[in-house]
Amino acid sequence: MSVFDELVGQQHIISILKDAVAAARSGEETQEMTHAWVFTGPPGSGRSSAAIAFAAALICPNDGCGTCVDCRSAKAGGHADVEIISTEGLSIKIDEIRELLQRTSWAPSVGGWRVVVMEDADRLTESAANALLKAIEEPGARTVWLLCAPTLHDLLPTIRSRCRHLQLRTPSAADVAAVLANRDGVSPGMADFAARASQGHIGRARHLALDENIRARRNTIMKLPFALSDISAAFKAASTLVDLATQEAKEQAEVKDEAENQELAQAWGQGATGRGMATGGSKALKDLEKEQKSRTTRMVRDSLDGALLDLATLYRDVMLVQTGITETLINQDLAPQIETLAQTLAPALTIEKINAIMDARTNLSFNAAPLLTIEALMCTLAVTRQSPASAER
């Protein structure tokens, strides 16, 4: 057993990481081991999992056995020498980085390395990134930085130039289905559906396979394009999509928010002496509520982004049918409706709709108003005839 066993379809980087662990263990200065790494890859490829597995292997006395206390605590985020930075908000601010840098200056307390895993390095603000740059330029003797981002371009050029880069791939549908069947006991048919629908995103595939509510929500979203008969229907579909995303985000946030509020209130003495919280408790609660609001906003945008990716797979299937390919459809359960839509749209218009979906994702990433963005998109998707200007292009 090894900490790298859970990395699906990433054999090309596992060997590199194992060589780095061996070099770190030997203590010799070689090219295999360096103090800063960047893990990039599409959502669901497992870049954070790869970084955490590497961190566990570095502090494990058995090079990442996966069973010892060090490996288990590192993967769970509880090891004294492994710090996992994961933000649920929209950005990582400079104050958070300054606090982190103070902690990383300490010498390792248990293992031979102090490892920092930053799961969302692409969310660093400019000032936070500059503060991090100085730490990477002047690293501690036993400190290793593991940054995760979708692409290299999501990081400052000065940061990525000082890191070793590892590019993860999207796992194949067969690999994801095998993991769901072997690890989670999912039936072969459901595992195949979830693997195709998630487009190689292992976490999302697992949620689809195990949660009927998520499957029902996705089914509602996937049927929206077939109801776009006019502009009025487009606005209704946009409202439905945003409402579904908001509802999903609120359901996830409410449970976390309530538990965090109670924990913080108790930490500030509420109920301990029959009185209210100690001085400063109210401000702490307001700060927490601000963070929770930011987290909910991100959850809504992430939910919308996932829905837009699902819609893109639908029009991808339409394009395949238009080219005479029907064997590799992602949404095989919607094959009859997809074939009908393929006969209605011109191939060039299908490509325009896919581009419109991707443009909407980009706009949302730049904090565009969700409802207005989705309304504009649905109006574009409702168009069944190509404009003269588009036809000329």
N, C-alpha and C positions, 0 to 999 in steps of 0.2 A: 504493500500500500504506500502511496505517496501523496503529498499535498497537491501534486500536479495532475492527479488522476481525474479531477473534476473539470479540467480544461478540455472542452470538447472541440475537436477538429483543429487543434493548435500545436501539432507535433513540431512544426517548424520553429517555434519559439521555446518549447520545453527543453530541447537539447541545449539551446543557448543559455537558458537560465540555470540548468544543471551544471554547465561548465563554469558559470560565474560563481555558483555556490562552492564548487570544488576549489576554484581559485581563491575565494575569500577564506576558505578553511585552511589552505596551505600557507597563507600569509605572504605569498610571493607577489610582487608587482607584475601583473600580466595585463594583456588587453582584454581578457575575458570579464574582469570585474572593474566597475567604475562606481563613482559616488552618486551619480544622478542618471535616472532612466525615465523615458517617456513611453507609455503604453498607449497606442492609438488603435482605433477600430470602430466599426459601426455599432450602434446600440445593440446590446444583446450578445456581442461577440465575446464578452467576458474579460474585458481589459482590467476592471477592478479585481476580479477574481484572480487573474494572473498576477497582478501586483501583490495581492495579499498572500497568495501561495508562495511567491518569491520571498516576501518578508518572513513568512513562517520558516521557510527552508534556511534562511540566513541565520536565524536565532536558534534553530533546532540543533541539538548535538548530533543528530543522525541524518543531517542534510535533508530534512523535510520528510520524516517518516509518516506524518499524518496522524499518529496515534498518541504521541507523548503529550505531556502537559503544555509544553511550550507551543507545539503546533496547534493544539486545540484552543488555547487561550489567545494566540495570535489571530486565528481565523475568526474568533468570537469578538475580537476587539478589546480583550481584557489583559493583554500582556504588557508588562511595565515598559518594555523596550520597543514596542510597536505602536505607533500612533496612527489611527485611521481618521482622516479628515473627510467628512462627507457632509455637504451642505444640503439642506432641504429648502433653502431660500433661493432668491434669484441671483445672488452673487456672494462671493467671499470677499469680505472687506479687510482693509489694512489693519484694523485693530485685532482681528482674529489672527492674522499672520504674525503680528508683533508678539502676541501671547505665545503663539506656536514656536517662534524663534527662541524665546526664552527657555522653553522646555527642551528644545532640541540641542541646546548648548550643554546640557548635562551629559555626563559619561554614562554608558550603558550600565544598568544596575544588575542585570541577570545574565543576558547573553553577551556575545562579543560585539554586537552592533546595535545602534539605535536607528530604527527604520521608520520613516514617515511615508505613509501612503496617502496621497491626495487624489480622491476619486473624481473630483470635478474641477480640475485645474483650469479648464476653459471658462469657468465662472469667476475667476479672479478679476477684480477691478484693476485698472491700470496701476494705481498706487500700490495695491497689494502685490501685483506681479513684480513691480520694481523692488519692493522690499524682499520678496522671495529670491529675486535674482542675486542679491548681494550674498545671501546665505549659500546659494549654489556656487557662486564664484569663490567663496571662502569657506568651504565645508569643514565640519569637524572631522577629526581623524577617524572616528568610528561611526559617522552618520551617513546614512544612505537615503536619498530622496527618490521616491517612486511616484511620478506624476501620470495621471490618466486624463485623456482628452479624446474627443472624436477624431480630430485630425491634427497634424503638426501646425497647421495654420491658425489653430485656435489658441496657440501660445505665442508669447513674444519671441521674435527671432533670436534675441539675445539669450533667452532661456533655452530654447530648443537646440541652439548651437553648442550648448554646454552639457547636453544630455545624450545618452545612447538611446536610439530609437528602435522600438519593436512594434511592428504592425500586425495586428490580429486580423483574422479572416472571419467572415460570417460562416458559422457552421452549416453544413448541408442539412436538408430536411431529414435525410435518413439518419444522420448522427443525432439530431435533436430527438427524433422519434425513438431511437434506441435508448437514449438517456431517460426519457419519460417512462418507457416500458420497464426498463431494468431498475431504475432508482425509485420511481414513484408508483409503480404497479398499474400504470394506465393501460387500458386495452389497446391493442394494435390499431384499430380503426380510429379511435379518439386521438391516439398519439400521432398518427399520420395527419389528421386534420389540424391539430394544434401546431404541429411543426410547419406545415404549409402556411397556415394563416398567420403565424408569428414571424414568418420570413427569417427563420434562423435565430430569433431572439429567445434564448432558453428560458429566461424568467417569465416572459410573457406567454410562452407556450405552456409552461406549467400552470399559470393562472387560468388560461383558457381551458386546459384539460380538466382542471379540478374544480372550477367555479362555474356553476350553471348560470348565475346572474351575469357574469362577464360575457358568456357566450350569447345570452339573450340580448344584452346591450349591443354587442357587435352585430348581431343579426339585424337589429333595428337600423343601425347605421348603414349597413351594406345595402339595405333595400331603399334608402333615400333616393339615389339617382334614378331609380325606375319610376318614381312618383313626380319627377320634375316636368310636369306637363305645361306649366306657364310660369310667369314671374311670381305670381301669388304663391304657387306651390314652392318656388325656390326660397322665398322668405320664410315660409312655414318650415321647410326642411332645415334651414339655417338655425331657426329658433330651437327646433328639436335637438339638433346636434349640440348646440351650446348648452342647452339644458341638461342633456345627458352627461356631458363632460363636467359641468358644475356639480351635478348631483353625485357623480362618482368621487370627485375631489372632496366634497363636503362629508360624504360618508367615511372616507379615509381619515379626514382631518379631525372630525368630531371626537373620535375615540382617543386620538393622540392628544388633542387639546385638553380634554377633560382630565386625563391622567396627569399631564404636565402641570396644569393649574393646581390640582390638589397637592401634588408633590412639592411644588414651589411654596404654596401657602403653608404647608406643614413645616417646611424648612425654615420659614420665617416665623414660626411659633404660633400659627393660628390654631386655636383650640387647646393649646398646651396648658394655659393658665386660666382659661375661661375668658380671655380677652382677645383682642384682634391681633394682627401681625405686628412684629417689631418695626421700629422706624426704618424706613427704606423698603419695606415689603411691598407697598403699593406701587412704588416706582418700578420695582423688579417685575411685578405682574404686568404693568403697562408695557415694559420692554419685551416681555415674553409674548404678549398679545400682538405686538408689532411683528415679531418674528413669525408667529403663527399665521398672521395675515399674509405675509410674504410667502410662506410655505404653501398656503392654500392657492394663492395666485399661480405659483409655479405648478402645482398639481393640476389646475385647470388647463394651463397651457400644455403640459405634458400629455394630459388626456386627449386634448384636441389634436395634438401632433400625432398620437397613436391612431386616432380615428381617421385623420387625413392619409396616413400611410395605408390604412385598410382600404380607403376609397381609391388610392392609387393602384392597389393590386387589382381592383375591379376593372379599371380602364386598361390596365396592362393585359388582363385576360381578354378584354374586348379586342385589343390590338392583335393578340395572338390568333383569335378566331378569324379576324379579317385577313390574316395572312395564311389561313388554312391549317393552323395548328390547334388541336383541341386536347392533346394528350397531357399537357403539362399545366393545365389551369390550376391556379391557386385556390380559387373559389368554385370547386367542382359542384358544390351543392346548389349553386346559382347558374349552372350551365345553360338551361333553357332561356332565362332572362338575359343572360350575357349574349347569347346568339341572336336574340331579337334586337338588342341594342346595337350589336355589331352590324346588323343589316340597315339600321336607321342612320347611323353616323358615317360620315366619310372618314377614311383613315387619317387624313391630315387633321381633321377636327378632333379625333381621339387623342392625337399627340398634343394638340393645344390644351385639351382638358387635363392631361397629365401634367403639362407644364404649369397650368393654372393652380393645380393642387400644390406643386412644389413651391410656387411663388407665395402661396398662402402660408405654407410652413415657414418660409423665410421671413415673411412679414410678422408672423406671430413671435418669432425669435427676437425680433427687434421691438417687442412690446406694443405692437399694433392692437387696437381695440378688437377683442375676439369676435364679438357679434358682427361688427361692420365687416371684418375680414371674411368671415364665413358667409355672410350675406352676398358679398361681391363674388365669392367663389361659386356659390350655388346658382347665382344668376348666369355665370359663365357656363356651368355644367348643364343648365337648362337649355342652352342654345343647341339646336339640332341641324342648323344650316350654317355653312361656312360663309363669312362675310366676304365681299368682293376684294377688300384690301388684303385679307389673309390668304385668299386664293391666289392673288398675284404674287405674294411672297413665296 
